[in-house]
Amino acid sequence: MKIIQEFIEKGLIKKDDSIDSSQILSVLKKARRSIKSAKLIIEDDQENSYQLAYEAMLLAGRALVFSFGFRPRAAGSHKIVVDFSKKVLGKEIATLVFKFNKMRKIRHYLIYGTGLYISEVDSRNALSSAIKFLKHVIRFIKDKNCEKN
């Protein structure tokens, strides 16, 4: 795939022959658990709920990269996963990937900055985006695997 070649040439992803379907499923299960946890705490802890929603999107994006047999390099891996998702999933979910990238930046600020407030509405929107993104990634991986067989 031409899109993947661009990431390889830039050193953003590396082939990893040890990745198998059980690892991909495990990462997707972790994403589901993050969503479940985000739902549980959303009324009492919007900031952590938001971060868990972002984590779910990141894990889904990593599963997407893994499904091609690659792993993102460690430095800048969050941005690499967002960019990979954008290129591979295409225009169909461009808005969701835009939200994923926005959430990445906000989560970065929550970790390293100060003074940012996350409302319950922000958290609920993040959670909704994470659920949609995870569903889309799962569908994409299933369809991709069906094409192989």
N, C-alpha and C positions, 0 to 999 in steps of 0.2 A: 504494500500500500504506500503510495507516494507521500501521503501525509505523515506517516510514521517515519519514513526515511529522513524527513526534515528534522525530526526530533533526535534521531540517531546521530545524524551528521553534526548537530550542535552539541552532542554529548549530554542531552537532557534525559534520555532514557537509555537503559542497557538491557540487552537480552538476558533473560534469566530462565534457564532450562529447568530449574527446580520448581517453578510455579506450576501447580496443577489445579484441577477443578475444585478439589477440596479446600485449597487455600483461598480461592476466589469466593467460594461459598462461605467460608469462615469470615472473611472481610465483610461480605454482605450481611451476615448475621450480626456482626458488630455494629454495622450501620443501623440495622433495625433496632438493636438494643439502645443505641444512642437516641433514636427517635422516641422510643418508649420512655426512656428516662426524661427526655425533654418535655414530653407530655405530662409526666407526673409532677414535675416541679414548676411548671410554667406560671402558676398563680402566685407562688411564693418567691421565686428566684428567676426573674426574667433574663438576667445576664447569663447565668449558667445554662438556662434553657436554650438561649440563643447560641451559645458556644457548642452545646450538644447537637443542635440542628446543623450548625456548620460542620461539626465533626462527622455527622452522618453523610453529608454531601461529599466531604473529603474522602471518606472511606469508600463510598460508592464510586467516586472518580478513580481512586486507586484500584478498585476491583476492575474497572474498565481498562485501565492500563495493563493490569495483570492478565486480563483476558486475551491480550495480544501477545503474551509471553514476555513482557517487559516490566521493568521496575524503574521508577523515576530516580534520578540521582538525589542524594540527600540535600545538597545545598539548593534552596529554592524549590523544594519538592511540592509545596502547596500550589505555587503559581504554575509549575509545570503541569500538575494534575488539572488545574482549571483550563489552561491553554490546550492541553491534550483533549479534554472533554469537548471544548469548543470546536476543535478541528474535526474530531471523529464524529461527534453527534450532529454537527452541522446546524443549519438554519432552523430546522424543525423545533429545536428547543433553545434557540439563541437567547430568549428572554430569561430562561431559567439559568443558563450559564452566566449571563450578565449578573443576575442576583447572586449566584455562587461566588463570583469574583468580588462583588461588593461586600458580601458577608466575610470573605477572606480578609479584606482590608479592615473591616470593622473589628473582627476577631483579633487581628494583629494589634489594633489600637487598644482593645480591651486588655490584652496581655501586657503590652509595653507602654501604653499611654495612661493618661488620667483624665477624669472629668467627663467621660462619655456615659450617657444614660441610655439604657435599653428599656423601652416601654413594653408593656404586655402586648400591644399591637405589633411592635417590632418582632417580638419573640414568636407570636402566632404566625406572622407572615413568613418568618424564617422557617418555622416548622412546616408550614404548608409547602414552601419551596423545596425543602429537604425531602418530604414525602413524595412529591411529584418527580423530583430528580432521581431518587432511588428507584421508583417504579420504572422510569424511562430507561435507566441503566440496566436494570434487570431484564427488561423486555429486549433491549438492544443485544445484550450478551446471549440471551436465549436464541434470538433470531440469528445471530452470527454463528452460534454453535450448530443450529439446524442447517445452515447453508453449508457448513463443513461436511456434514454427514450425508 
